[in-house]
Amino acid sequence: MAGAAAYTAQARGVLGTSDETQIRAIVPWSQGGGTDRSMRVTTPTWSELLGTEFVVENHPGGSTQVGGEELYNADADGSTLAMWNMPQMQATWLFQNAPYRSGDFDYLGTHHWDPTMWFAPPDSPYDDLEGFIEYARENEATVGITAAIGNTALSALLVEETYGLDLTIINMEGGSGVRQAVLADDIDAGVNQPWAFNPDYADDVTALGSHTSEQQELWPSAPSFGDLGLEEIPLVNEGLGQWKLVVLPGGVRDRHPDRFEELSETYAAVFEDDAFQARTEEQGGLNEIIDYRGPDETEREVEATAQFMEEYADVIENFIYDQ
């Protein structure tokens, strides 16, 4: 579909869109991070398709639990949704006693998958993760992560455990904090996602490596852990990263099926819109990692990710306990 206009007419005529309903779009991170940017690049086209205004609200804190509870407690009428992250979402109920579980939400679809990557200030005495590991064997090393739970924490902990390091791992509550700390040379390394970190800064930092078996096109200067021969670190072959997805309070799909269909079909149509595609291309190559999957497949991904996080529960729980 070339643009939003054609679908807007269909949505209003067939799906009965109300152009008077304002949609709260919750982001469980502060402004400027990858999730916030993803939401704000998506809502202009989605708003046009629905004929409905989106109001983006940032609810940072608790490694996304603050925003998660805001969504959980919202009315299940289709007027509130969130862009959330996996595996942070699952980690909040696995490790932080969040009041919700996966079955307490409805899922509209995924947005993109961003692999986990390590970064360092440009003048660091190492230029890849292998070099950082050798440095950390002989020196105190501080690593910034985006949340105390989730993929960046897990990557840092698995590297630490695999090589018997004693890292100082600091939760910086979001990707923008990690990016700023790396750029300011305040930490020895930061763990983030390449797009969330923002490839516009490629010349300002050293990309130490991605927690994947193959090199990532979005940041071609960074080797993969597989390229570096670090396959002994768990999850290299599978690839460790972060999904972004759009979530509704549970009950919308059952109690308001027409509204759920309206939201899910217009959300899917966003990804076919030329203006949206142009915005994602301008956003540091976001277009290269977009990966839309529908409601049912997304729900299966949520359950699979919860099982995967449970496998590494002891690693994360020990870290949380030591804080």
N, C-alpha and C positions, 0 to 999 in steps of 0.2 A: 504494500500500500504506500503510495507516494507521500501522503500527508494526512493530517488529522481531520481535515474538513469532511472528507467522505465518510469517515467512520462516525463523526459526531452526528451527522444526520441519521445514520443507522441506529446509533445508540439511543437518540431521543425518540425516534419513531418506533423502534421495536422493543427496546429495553425500558422505556419509560423513565429516562433520567430526570431527576429533579434538579433544576438549575438553581434552586434556593438553598440547598444543603451545603454547608461548609464542612470540609473534611479536615480533621486534625491529623497531621502527619508527624508522628513521634519519631525522634531520633535519639537513641539512648547514649549518645556521645555529645561532646561539646562541638561548637561550630568549627569548621575548618578541617575536620578529619575526613577520612574516606567515606564513611557512611553518610555524614552530613552532605558532602559534595554529591554523592550518588543520588540521594533523595532530591536535592535541589536541581539536579540536571534532568530528573525524570518528571517532576511535577508540572512543569509548563505544558508539555505535550499532553500529559494525562488530564490536566485541568481543561484543556481545549476539547479533548475527546468527551469528557463528561459534562462540560458546561458548568463545572463546579469549581469553586475556589479551594485551593489547598493552603492551609496555614501550617508551616513547619515549626515544630516545637522541639527544642533541645532539652533533654532530661538526662544529663550525664550523672555518673556516679555508680558505685557498687559493681563495677565491671559489667555494666548494662542492666543491672537488676532494678535500678531506680526507674528507668524507662520501661522495663519489662512490667513492673508492677503498675505503672501508669496505664499501660495497655490492658493488662489483666483486669483492672478495676473499671475500665471504660464500658459504656453501654454497647451491647452487641447489636447495633442497629446499622452498621456500615458507615457511621459518621467518624470513626476513628480507626486509624491503621498505623503501622510502624514499619520502618525498615530496620531489621535486626540483623545480627550476625551469628553464624554458626562457626565455631563451636561455643562462643561466649554464651549464647542463649541456653544451651544445654548445661553448661558448666554452672550457671547460676542456681539451678535446682539440684545439681549433683553435689555441689561443694559449698553452697551458701544458704541452704535451707529456704530458697525462694518458695512462696506459697503456691506457685503454679507448676504445671507439668506440660509436656508437649500436647496432650489431649485437651488442654484448656484454651487452645487457639485454633483458628482456621488459617489456611495458608493460600495466598493468591499466586505466588510463584517466586522463583529465584530471580536474581538480577545479574550477578557475576561472581566468578571465583577468582580470588587473588592469592597467589602463593605466598608462603612465609619466606622472608628474606632478611639477611643480616647486613647492617650498614655500619660504617665507621667514619670518623672525621678524616678529611683528605690527607692530613700529615701524619697519620698513624704509622707506626713502624711495622705494619703488616698490610698486605694487599688482598688477602683472601682469608677464608675461615681457617684453613689449615695453619696459616701464619698466626692468626689470632690465638688459636689453641696453644701453639708453642709459646707465644707471649704470655698467655695466662698461666702456663705451668710455672713461670719464673717471677711473675709480677701480680700484684693485686689488680683485678680487672672488674670494672663496673659495666653491667649490661642493662639497658633500659628496655622495658617491655610495655605493651599497650594496655595490659590488664593483668591482674593477679591470677586470672584463670583464662583458659582459652588457648589458641594456637601459638601466640607469641611466647607466652609463659611456658607452654609445653616444649617448644623448640629449644628455648634457653635451658630448661631443666634436662632435656635429653642430651644436649651437648655436654652439659656439666657432668651428668652421671656417666655418660659413655667414656669420657676421658679423665675422670677422677679430678675435675677441677674444683676450685673453691671460689666461685663467682659471687660478686655482690649484685644481686638481681633486684632492680627497682621498678615498681609499678608506676608508670607515668600517666595512667588513666586516659589513654587515647593516643591515636597516631600523631596528632599535631604536637603533643608533648615530646614524643620520641624524636620526631623530625627536628624540632627546635634544639633539643639537647645534643643531637649529633652535629647539627650545623654549628652550634656554639662550642663544640669540642668539650662538652661537660661530661661526657661518658666515653668509655672505650669502645663500646659497640651498642647498637640499637637493633631491636627485632621488630619488624613491621611487615607490611605488604608492599610490593613494589609500586602498585598504582596508588595505594593509600599514602605512601611516603611522598609520591609525586615525582615522576620521571623528569620534570623540569629541573630538578636539582641534581641531575646525573653528573654534571661537571663539578659539583660542590662537595660530593661525598665519595667514599670508596664503598662499592657494593661488594661485600665479602662472599656472598653466595646465597643461593636459594635452596630451601629445604625440599628439594625435588631431585629426581634422577636426571632430568634434562634441563638445559638452559632455557630461560624464559625470554621470549621475543620482546616483551615489554621493556626489559632492561638488559640488552645484549652484552653489556660490559661485565655483567656478573656471571661467574661460573655457577654451575649447580653443585650441590654436594656430591652428586654422582660423578661429575666431571673431575672433582677433586679427590675422588677415591674414598669418600667418607660414608660408604654404604653401611658401615657398622652402626651408624646412628639410626635408630628406629624411624620408620615412616618416610625414608628417603625414596624408596621405589614407588610407594603409593602416592607420595606427594602430600605435604602438610600445608594447608592454607586456610583461607577464610571465605565462606559463602556469605553473600548478602541476599536477603530475601524479604518479601513483603508479607506481613502478618496482620491478621484481624483478631479481635476478641472472639473467643469461642462462642458459637451459637448463631453467628450470622448466616452461615451456610444452611443450617437446618430451619431456622425461624424466618429468615428473609431470603429465600432462594433466588428471587428475581434480583435483589440488590447484590447478592454474591455474584451472580452471573454477570451483571452489569460491570461490577468492579473487576472481575477476573478477565472478562473479554476486552475491556478497554485497556487494562494493564498489559495484556498480551499484544494489543495493537500498538502500544507505545514503541515497541522494539522494531516495528516495521516503518516507523515514521521518519521521513528524511530529515526533518528539523532536529529530532532527537538524535539521530545518528551523527549529524554534523556537530551537535553539542558535545557528544561523547568523544568524538575525534579531537575536538579542541581541548578536552580535559585530560591532557597528558596521555592520550592513547587508550582511554577507557573502552573505546570501541573494539579494541583487540581482545578484551577478556570478557565482554558481554556473553552471558550464557543463560538465556531464559528457559525455564522449565515450568510446566503448568502446575496447577494445584495438587493433583494426586501424586505426581512424581516428586514435588517439593516435600510433601508430607512424608513420603518414603525416605527422602534424604534426611529429614529431621530425625526420624527414628534411627536410621543407620548411624548418624553422627553421634547420637546419644549412646549407642552401644560402643562405638569406637572410643569415646571419652571415658566410658566406664573401664575400658581395658587399661587405661593409664591413670586410674583414680589414685593409686598409691603415690605416684610421682607428684601429682599436684597437691594432694592432701598433706604430704610431708612438707612441701614448700609453704603452704598456707599456715600450717601449725607452727613453723619456725619464725613466722613474721611477728 
